[in-house]
Amino acid sequence: MASRTIGVQSVVFGDRSLSTVLEELGEADVDVLELWGEHLSPHDHAATVAASVAALKATMIDVRGYGVVDIEEPEEARDHFAFADRIDAEYVTVNYPPMRDDVTAELLGLADEFEIDVAIHNYSSVHHDDTSQVFSSLAEVQDALERNQHQRLGACVDTGHFLVEDVDPAEVIERLGDRIVTVHLKDTSATAIEDVPGAGELELAAVLGLLDEHADPDVPLIVEYELDPEEAVADLQAAVANVREAASQ
């Protein structure tokens, strides 16, 4: 299989400080990050943002993406894209009601302006009681992409959320193909509804093989789940090992 970038969504580290996240990334031997807004966002104090951006650059962490950004109205999006540009992110993962074409239009304008990709993130009933307000089905994601043939609009495929909704991630990858911007590798198991990739139902080797066949080789594999933050390093090490083993098959 192709050698893909393996990174982590900083939500894995829970409410720990960004400085702690950066220290523990080194322990887990991961240097690619998708930054969660609770660790740093445009809403933080300007001095905090400046110091944190400097720390990210000093530690040589590759902040590949930023999100997931929840957007209710179009005017909320600009600050997030300007922030993503400041941290040199290549994409922003977004969540908003599927039929809000006004939000989509604003996102596409900002994508062109800042030269940053937009990745629609799918959710499930795990985090949302009302799934009509989020992209929870493959059909909803496909519809948005087909109605907006824009080179910077694509999908963030969250394998765990699709599994919870009884959607096969393999089918998602085959159908979305080169519109995939990034992948959130997450599993679901009898032990935990959100688990490390390879610990449950996710056919990891098959998913990686299909990504090689259908998606751009630059699409990163971002490990992402919400387990005990105190076990973040050990869980992340196990997750990365599972991904690397699957990739070698």
N, C-alpha and C positions, 0 to 999 in steps of 0.2 A: 504493500500500500504506500501511497505518497506520504512524505514526511510533512505533517501539518504542525503549525504553531499550536502549542497547548498553553492555555492561560487560565485565569480564575476570575470569577466575579467577586468583588470584595464583600458582597453580602454574606459570603461564607464565614467571614470573621465577625459577624454580628455587630454589636455596638462598641467594639474595641476602637481605639483611636487610630487614625491613619498612620501615625508613627509606629504603632504596634503592628499594624497590618504589614507595613514595609519590612519590619524586622522579621516577621514570621514568614513572609514570602521567601526570604533567603533560606530559612530552615527547610522549607518545602521544595526548594530548588525550582521555583517558578519565577520568571521575570516578566511575564506578560499579564496585564491586568485590564479588566473591564471595571471601571470605577463606579461604585454605587453612590448616589447622591447623599446618603446619610453619612458618608465618610468625608465628602467634600462636594460642595455645590456652589452655584453662583449666588445663593442666598446667604452664604457665610460671610463674615466680616472680611473686608478687603485685605487686611493684614494677614488674616488666617489663610486666605486663598493664596496670597503671594508667597508666604512661607512654605505652604504645602506644595505648591508648584515647584518651588526651588528644591524641596526635599525629594520630590519625585524625579526630577532631572538629575540630582546628585547621586541617587541610588541606581540610576540607569534603568529604572523600570519603564517598560514599554507600555504606556497607557493606550491600548489599542482602541478601546471604546468607552462610552459613558452611558449610564442609564440604570435601570429602566426609568424613563421619564414619563410620569403620568400627566397627560394634557387634557384639560377640559375645554379650554377656549384658545383660539389661534394666537392671541396676543401673549400667551404664557410661554410660547416656544422660543422666542428670540434669545432670551437670556441663557437658555440651556445650550444653544448652538454656539453662541459667542464664548461660553465657558468651555465647551468641547474643543473649540478652535484654540483656546488658550493652552489647554493641556495636550494639544497635538493629537487628539483622538481622531480616528479615521471614520468612526460611525457613532450614531446615537441610537440606542434602542428605545422605542416609544410604545406607549399604551394609550389608547383613546377609543371612544365608541366607534365601531366599524363604519357607520353611515355618515360620519361627520366629514363630508367632503371639504368643508371650509378649513378644517384642521389639516387635512391632507394637502390642500393647496398651499397653505402657509408653510408646512414642512418642506414641500418641494422647492418653494422659493428660497428658503433658508439653506437647503441643501446645495442649491446652485451658488448662492452668495458665498457660503463658507467652504464650499467644496468638501462637504462631509456627507457620508451616506446616511440614509434613514433606514432603520431596520424595525419593521413591525413585529412586536413581541406577542406571542400567543399566551393566553392564560387559561385557567380552568377554575373549577369550583373550590380548589384548594385555598385560594386567596380572595375569591370574589363570589359573594352570594348571588349576585345578579350578573350572569355571564353575557347578557345582552349588551352590556356596556363595555365589553372587551372583546378582542379577537380570540375566540375559543374553539373555532372549527377551522379545518383546512379550507372549506368553501369560502369562509369570510376573508381569509388571507388572500386566497386566489382571486377573489372578486376585486379586492382593492388593488392588487397588482395588475390585473388585466385591464381595469378601468383607468389605470395610471401608468402608461408605458414610459416611465422615466428611468434613465440609467442609474440614478442615485436612490431609487426607492426599491427596497427589497424586504427580506424577512429575516428575523431572528428566530430560528427554529428551536423552541424549548421542548426537548424530547420528553421530559417528565410530565409537563402539563398536557401534551398531546396524549401520552399514555393514560393519564387520569381520565381523559375524555374519550377513551377507547378509540383513539386515532393512532394508526400505525406510523411511527416516525419514518419507516422505510417508504411508505406511500407518499408522505409529505416531501421527502427529499427527491423522489422521482418526479413529482409533479412541479415542484418549485424550481428545481434545478439551478440554473445560473442566476436566479433572483435571490438566492440565499446569500446574505451578507455575513452572518455569523451563526454559530450554533451554541446553545446553552445545553451542555451535556448533563442531564439529570436523570435519575432512575426512580422507580417506585417499587417498593417491595412489601412483603408481609411485616417487616420490621419497622419501616418508616415510609410514609407516603411520599416524602422527598428523601432520596438516598443517593449515595455516590454512584456514578455511572459504572455499570457492571455488577452491581450488587443485587439486582432484581430482575424485572421483566425486560429491560432494554437489551436488545441483541446488538451489542456494541460493535463487534467485528463486522456485522452486516451493514450497520449504519455507516461506519467509516468507509467500507467498500463502496457503498452507493454514493457517498460524498465524492469519492475519487472519480466515480463514473459520471456524475451529473453536475457537480458544483465546481466553482472556480477553485484552483489549488491554493489560493491565498485566504480562503475562508478559515478563520481560526476556530479551534475547539475550546470553548470556554466552560470550564467546570463550574457548575452553579447549583446550589441547593441550600436549604436552611435546616441544618442540624445543630448540635450543641457547639456553640462557638469555642468552648473550652477545649474541644477536640479538633479544632480547625486544622492544625498542622498535620496531625496523624490522619485525619480523614482525607485531606488534600493529597498527602503522599500516597495513600491507598488509591485514590481516584486516578491520579496521574499514572501510577503503575498499571492500573487496569487499562487505561487508554493506550499506553505504550505497548502492552502485551497484545491487545486487540489489533493494534496497527501492524504488529509484526506477523500476524497470521496470514 
